[in-house]
């Protein structure tokens, strides 16, 4: 890894590590979102506070912290956007400010995919929406979308992005290992239900 690649990954990490779900729920007087549901800081867990507006805001901001740095890197520092993308997702999942305990990266990865190549972002979003519409299970949508992104990149011939999207997909699936166990047991909660 070159110095430029390291700096790109670190810049992505710092932006990705902003814990919007936690900041918004605290600002709204709802306390620490990590004490409810799955304990994560992402939009799905923010939704468990019962505040749909905050959950939507968390989703949009988590998307933005993936999209904006990658989009800008692709234009200002072409060739480094994959490193920024990987850093942003790692930052969301393992933020230094929260003792490296963050979210599972699904929304931030969506932003990253749109920033890297909009067709990959569309494939990611379509898979997530389709799977959630069919099953109402957020984790299944997130994992399926994570797998769809590198497949789409490969199909489109985006060979320079493919390794980064594979790494991100592997990370997201690993972070969902408890969800995979619950899916196998038939106990994974559906959207709108209790965890």
PyMOL commands that set and color helices and strands:
alter all, ss='L'
color gray80, all
select helices_A, chain A and resi 3-16+20-27+33-35+43-47+52-76+81-93+96-98+106-116+118-135+138-155+159-175+177-185
alter helices_A, ss='H'
color red, helices_A
deselect
rebuild
show_as cartoon
